[in-house]
Amino acid sequence: MVKALVAAVVLKGAYPLLVTPYTEKAELDHEILVREAEYVDAQGVGGVIWPTANEINILDELGEYESGLTALADRWAKGGMKSRLTAVCCGTNSATALKRVELWDAIVSKRGISAAILARPPDDAKTDAAMEAHYRLLATKTSLPVIIQTFCKGSNPQPSVDLLVRLSRDFPNTYGYFKEESNRSDVNDRIAAMMAAKPVVKGVFSGWGATQFLYQGPRLGTTGIITQRPMYAGLLQKMLDLTAAGKTAADPELADTFGRYLVMVNLGEVFKSPGTDGGSMRGPHLVVFKRLGVLRNTLTRTVDKNGRKSVTSFDLPPKAIEEIDARIKSAGLQAW
């Protein structure tokens, strides 16, 4: 178990999730994964997260979850990375999730790097009691700080605010930070309730693609963003920096930065292709990352029920590329 003192740890800032890159052989591209992390870290973010919850099971089955986290941890161990490397440790059940926690804890322990965990409830946790049992056990498996993601798989209920506050009080060195995201109408009320529990609750991260942040940051007090949009890490961090300086939506610079971010996010609506883009998180955003010089391709992998792997490239016509380049320029994104 990691023996670092974590009581004084402060988690804040942008924590983008890396997009998982693949080779032509439908394998994890470790070199580009590390390159992505270097790009995101250079934007002054608070943390870098990998992988996404939707990918974790396949990655783990193929041995790529461990190899990818190891490659990233090795890069942090070399020095020069200022952000906190954060592993997603979730699972279909508590036992699976806890094995991933123990794996990540062991990787970090060998290298002594700045690290954390992002953990949503197990997929089979249907009640507060089941979630509480999981998180209480998780706290015995690591000394790393843990961000609890409150948005669960499918129709599972979110953990109650009372539960989150109780965990924060009982395990102050482990819990106290939350990624609160939902498309439900009570998301802002939940954030307000969490913030009312400070200092037991240390901080709340906005999620849902950061599209709610312009209200949640300045008005409700969220001090971080967790989203799968690493190519826009600089814009995300700038929004947080301006908010930390007391700016609100009335400030032209904050409003402009948020607007430039939304212009880039909108690419996922303009250039949709459900068969290849994995939703709005990949697709044209992979093209942006390639145009910035970070990715070498725009491949997305699928694995069929028989375990056969294949990749599909997300390709766009010249006019679409012109549009993406124009938006990159207007957003002020710099090539890497």
C-alpha positions as CSV (number, residue, x, y, z in Angstrom):
1,M,0.0,0.0,0.0
2,V,1.2,3.5,-0.8
3,K,2.6,5.0,2.4
4,A,2.6,8.7,1.4
5,L,0.9,11.2,3.6
6,V,-2.3,12.4,1.9
7,A,-4.0,14.4,4.6
8,A,-2.8,17.7,3.0
9,V,-3.5,16.7,-0.6
10,V,-5.5,19.2,-2.6
11,L,-7.2,18.1,-5.8
12,K,-8.3,20.8,-8.1
13,G,-8.0,22.0,-11.7
14,A,-8.7,20.3,-14.9
15,Y,-8.4,16.5,-14.8
16,P,-8.9,15.4,-18.5
17,L,-9.3,11.8,-19.4
18,L,-7.0,10.7,-22.1
19,V,-8.5,9.2,-25.3
20,T,-7.1,5.7,-25.7
21,P,-5.0,5.5,-28.9
22,Y,-4.7,2.4,-31.0
23,T,-2.3,1.0,-33.5
24,E,-3.2,-0.4,-36.9
25,K,-3.0,-3.9,-35.3
26,A,-5.8,-2.9,-32.9
27,E,-3.5,-2.7,-29.9
28,L,-3.0,0.0,-27.3
29,D,-0.5,2.5,-28.6
30,H,1.6,3.0,-25.4
31,E,3.9,5.6,-27.0
32,I,1.1,7.8,-28.1
33,L,-0.7,7.4,-24.8
34,V,2.3,8.8,-23.0
35,R,2.6,11.6,-25.6
36,E,-1.0,12.5,-24.9
37,A,-0.3,12.7,-21.2
38,E,2.7,14.9,-21.9
39,Y,0.6,17.3,-24.0
40,V,-2.1,17.5,-21.3
41,D,0.3,18.0,-18.5
42,A,2.0,20.8,-20.4
43,Q,-1.3,22.7,-20.3
44,G,-1.0,23.3,-16.5
45,V,-3.8,20.9,-15.5
46,G,-4.2,19.5,-12.0
47,G,-4.4,15.9,-13.1
48,V,-4.4,13.4,-16.0
49,I,-6.8,10.4,-15.9
50,W,-6.8,7.1,-17.8
51,P,-8.7,5.0,-19.0
52,T,-12.5,5.6,-19.4
53,A,-14.9,3.4,-17.5
54,N,-16.4,2.2,-20.8
55,E,-13.1,0.8,-22.0
56,I,-11.7,-0.6,-18.7
57,N,-13.0,-4.2,-19.0
58,I,-11.7,-4.9,-22.5
59,L,-8.4,-3.2,-21.7
60,D,-8.0,-5.3,-18.5
61,E,-8.9,-8.5,-20.4
62,L,-6.2,-7.8,-22.9
63,G,-3.6,-6.9,-20.3
64,E,-3.5,-3.3,-21.6
65,Y,-5.0,-1.7,-18.5
66,E,-1.9,-2.7,-16.5
67,S,0.6,-2.1,-19.3
68,G,-0.9,1.3,-20.1
69,L,-0.9,2.5,-16.5
70,T,2.6,1.2,-16.1
71,A,3.8,3.2,-19.2
72,L,2.2,6.3,-17.8
73,A,3.6,5.8,-14.3
74,D,7.1,5.2,-15.7
75,R,6.9,8.5,-17.5
76,W,5.9,10.3,-14.3
77,A,8.7,8.6,-12.5
78,K,11.2,10.1,-15.0
79,G,10.3,13.6,-13.7
80,G,9.0,16.8,-15.3
81,M,5.3,15.9,-15.0
82,K,3.5,18.4,-12.6
83,S,0.0,16.9,-12.6
84,R,-1.4,14.1,-10.6
85,L,-1.7,10.8,-12.5
86,T,-5.1,9.3,-11.8
87,A,-6.3,5.8,-12.6
88,V,-9.9,4.9,-13.1
89,C,-10.6,1.9,-10.9
90,C,-14.1,0.6,-11.4
91,G,-15.7,-2.7,-12.2
92,T,-18.8,-4.8,-12.8
93,N,-18.6,-5.7,-9.1
94,S,-16.8,-4.7,-6.0
95,A,-14.2,-7.5,-6.1
96,T,-13.1,-6.5,-9.7
97,A,-12.9,-2.9,-8.9
98,L,-10.8,-3.5,-5.7
99,K,-8.4,-5.7,-7.7
100,R,-7.8,-2.7,-9.9
101,V,-7.3,-0.4,-6.9
102,E,-4.7,-2.8,-5.6
103,L,-3.0,-3.0,-9.0
104,W,-2.7,0.7,-9.3
105,D,-1.6,1.1,-5.7
106,A,1.2,-1.4,-6.3
107,I,2.3,0.4,-9.5
108,V,2.4,3.8,-7.7
109,S,4.2,2.3,-4.6
110,K,7.1,1.2,-6.7
111,R,7.6,4.6,-8.3
112,G,6.6,7.1,-5.6
113,I,4.7,9.4,-8.0
114,S,1.9,11.8,-7.4
115,A,-1.2,9.8,-8.0
116,A,-4.9,9.4,-7.3
117,I,-7.9,7.2,-8.1
118,L,-11.2,7.9,-9.8
119,A,-13.8,5.4,-8.7
120,R,-17.5,5.2,-9.5
121,P,-19.7,2.7,-7.7
122,P,-19.5,-0.9,-8.9
123,D,-22.0,-1.7,-11.7
124,D,-23.9,-4.1,-9.4
125,A,-24.3,-1.7,-6.5
126,K,-28.0,-0.8,-6.5
127,T,-28.3,0.7,-3.0
128,D,-26.5,3.2,-0.7
129,A,-25.7,0.3,1.6
130,A,-23.9,-1.6,-1.2
131,M,-22.0,1.4,-2.3
132,E,-21.0,2.2,1.3
133,A,-19.7,-1.3,1.8
134,H,-17.6,-1.0,-1.3
135,Y,-16.1,2.4,-0.5
136,R,-15.4,1.4,3.1
137,L,-13.5,-1.6,1.9
138,L,-11.7,0.4,-0.8
139,A,-10.3,2.7,1.8
140,T,-8.5,-0.2,3.4
141,K,-6.8,-1.0,0.1
142,T,-4.9,2.2,-0.7
143,S,-3.6,5.4,0.9
144,L,-4.1,7.3,-2.4
145,P,-6.7,10.0,-2.5
146,V,-9.9,8.8,-4.2
147,I,-12.3,10.9,-6.2
148,I,-15.7,9.3,-6.1
149,Q,-17.6,9.6,-9.4
150,T,-21.3,9.8,-8.6
151,F,-22.7,9.0,-12.0
152,C,-23.3,5.3,-12.2
153,K,-23.9,2.9,-15.0
154,G,-27.3,2.5,-16.6
155,S,-30.2,3.2,-14.3
156,N,-28.3,2.7,-11.1
157,P,-29.1,5.3,-8.4
158,Q,-26.4,7.8,-7.5
159,P,-24.9,7.6,-4.0
160,S,-26.7,10.0,-1.7
161,V,-25.1,13.2,-0.6
162,D,-25.5,11.9,3.0
163,L,-23.4,8.8,2.1
164,L,-20.7,10.9,0.5
165,V,-20.4,13.2,3.5
166,R,-20.3,10.3,5.8
167,L,-17.5,8.6,3.9
168,S,-15.6,12.0,3.8
169,R,-15.9,12.3,7.6
170,D,-15.0,8.7,8.3
171,F,-12.0,8.5,5.9
172,P,-10.7,12.0,5.6
173,N,-7.4,10.9,4.1
174,T,-9.1,8.9,1.3
175,Y,-12.4,10.7,0.5
176,G,-13.7,14.2,0.3
177,Y,-13.5,14.9,-3.5
178,F,-16.3,14.1,-5.9
179,K,-17.1,14.2,-9.6
180,E,-20.7,15.1,-9.6
181,E,-22.2,14.8,-13.1
182,S,-25.6,14.1,-14.3
183,N,-28.1,15.2,-16.9
184,R,-30.7,15.1,-14.2
185,S,-32.4,18.2,-12.9
186,D,-31.0,17.7,-9.4
187,V,-27.3,17.9,-10.3
188,N,-26.9,21.5,-9.2
189,D,-28.8,20.9,-6.0
190,R,-26.5,18.0,-5.2
191,I,-23.4,20.1,-5.8
192,A,-24.8,22.8,-3.5
193,A,-25.5,20.2,-0.8
194,M,-21.9,18.8,-1.0
195,M,-20.4,22.3,-0.9
196,A,-22.5,23.1,2.2
197,A,-20.7,20.2,3.9
198,K,-17.3,21.8,3.7
199,P,-14.7,21.4,5.1
200,V,-15.6,17.7,5.5
201,V,-16.2,17.7,1.7
202,K,-13.0,19.2,0.3
203,G,-14.1,19.8,-3.3
204,V,-16.3,18.9,-6.2
205,F,-15.4,18.4,-9.8
206,S,-17.9,19.4,-12.6
207,G,-18.4,16.7,-15.2
208,W,-20.8,16.1,-18.1
209,G,-18.3,17.5,-20.6
210,A,-17.9,20.7,-18.6
211,T,-20.9,22.2,-20.4
212,Q,-22.4,23.1,-17.0
213,F,-19.3,24.6,-15.6
214,L,-19.9,28.3,-16.3
215,Y,-22.7,28.1,-13.7
216,Q,-21.3,25.4,-11.4
217,G,-17.8,26.9,-11.0
218,P,-18.5,30.6,-10.3
219,R,-21.9,30.1,-8.6
220,L,-21.7,26.8,-6.8
221,G,-18.0,26.6,-6.2
222,T,-16.7,23.6,-8.1
223,T,-13.0,23.9,-8.4
224,G,-12.2,21.2,-10.9
225,I,-13.4,19.6,-14.1
226,I,-13.2,16.0,-15.1
227,T,-14.1,15.2,-18.7
228,Q,-12.9,13.1,-21.7
229,R,-11.7,16.1,-23.7
230,P,-7.9,16.2,-23.4
231,M,-7.3,18.1,-26.6
232,Y,-9.0,21.1,-25.0
233,A,-7.1,20.8,-21.7
234,G,-5.7,24.3,-22.0
235,L,-9.2,25.9,-22.4
236,L,-10.5,23.9,-19.4
237,Q,-7.7,24.9,-17.1
238,K,-8.0,28.6,-18.2
239,M,-11.7,28.5,-17.3
240,L,-10.8,27.2,-13.8
241,D,-8.0,29.7,-13.4
242,L,-10.3,32.6,-14.2
243,T,-13.0,31.3,-11.9
244,A,-10.5,30.9,-9.1
245,A,-9.7,34.6,-9.6
246,G,-13.3,35.5,-8.9
247,K,-14.6,35.8,-12.5
248,T,-18.2,35.0,-13.4
249,A,-20.1,34.7,-16.7
250,A,-20.2,38.5,-16.7
251,D,-16.4,38.5,-17.3
252,P,-15.7,38.8,-21.1
253,E,-12.6,36.6,-20.9
254,L,-14.2,33.8,-19.0
255,A,-17.3,33.9,-21.3
256,D,-15.0,34.0,-24.4
257,T,-13.0,31.0,-23.1
258,F,-16.1,29.0,-22.4
259,G,-17.5,29.9,-25.8
260,R,-14.3,28.8,-27.6
261,Y,-14.5,25.5,-25.7
262,L,-18.1,25.0,-26.7
263,V,-17.2,25.7,-30.4
264,M,-14.8,22.8,-30.2
265,V,-17.2,20.5,-28.4
266,N,-19.8,21.3,-31.0
267,L,-17.7,19.4,-33.6
268,G,-19.1,16.2,-32.1
269,E,-22.6,17.3,-33.2
270,V,-21.5,18.6,-36.6
271,F,-19.6,15.5,-37.7
272,K,-21.4,12.5,-36.2
273,S,-20.7,8.9,-37.2
274,P,-22.0,6.5,-34.5
275,G,-20.4,3.5,-36.1
276,T,-16.9,4.9,-35.7
277,D,-16.6,7.7,-33.2
278,G,-17.6,6.1,-30.0
279,G,-20.1,8.9,-29.4
280,S,-19.3,12.5,-29.2
281,M,-16.0,11.9,-27.2
282,R,-13.9,10.6,-30.1
283,G,-14.7,11.1,-33.8
284,P,-13.8,14.7,-34.9
285,H,-12.0,15.3,-31.6
286,L,-9.5,12.7,-32.6
287,V,-9.0,14.6,-35.8
288,V,-8.3,17.8,-33.7
289,F,-5.7,15.9,-31.7
290,K,-4.1,14.6,-34.8
291,R,-4.1,18.1,-36.4
292,L,-2.4,19.4,-33.2
293,G,0.4,16.8,-33.7
294,V,-0.4,14.6,-30.8
295,L,-2.1,11.5,-32.3
296,R,-0.8,9.7,-35.3
297,N,-4.2,8.3,-36.4
298,T,-7.9,8.6,-35.7
299,L,-8.6,4.9,-35.0
300,T,-11.2,3.5,-32.7
301,R,-11.2,-0.1,-31.7
302,T,-14.1,-2.6,-31.5
303,V,-13.9,-6.1,-30.0
304,D,-16.6,-8.6,-31.0
305,K,-18.2,-11.2,-28.8
306,N,-15.5,-13.7,-30.0
307,G,-12.7,-11.5,-29.0
308,R,-11.8,-10.4,-32.5
309,K,-10.3,-6.9,-32.6
310,S,-10.6,-4.4,-35.4
311,V,-10.1,-0.7,-35.9
312,T,-11.9,1.9,-37.9
313,S,-10.5,5.3,-38.9
314,F,-12.6,8.4,-38.5
315,D,-12.0,10.2,-41.8
316,L,-13.5,13.5,-43.0
317,P,-13.6,15.3,-46.4
318,P,-11.4,18.3,-47.1
319,K,-14.1,20.9,-46.3
320,A,-14.6,19.3,-42.9
321,I,-10.9,19.4,-42.2
322,E,-10.9,23.1,-43.2
323,E,-13.6,23.7,-40.7
324,I,-11.7,21.9,-38.0
325,D,-8.5,23.9,-38.7
326,A,-10.5,27.1,-38.6
327,R,-11.9,26.3,-35.2
328,I,-8.5,25.2,-33.9
329,K,-7.2,28.7,-34.9
330,S,-10.1,30.6,-33.4
331,A,-9.9,28.6,-30.2
332,G,-6.2,29.4,-29.9
333,L,-5.1,25.8,-29.7
334,Q,-1.3,25.4,-30.3
335,A,0.2,22.5,-32.3
336,W,2.4,20.2,-30.2
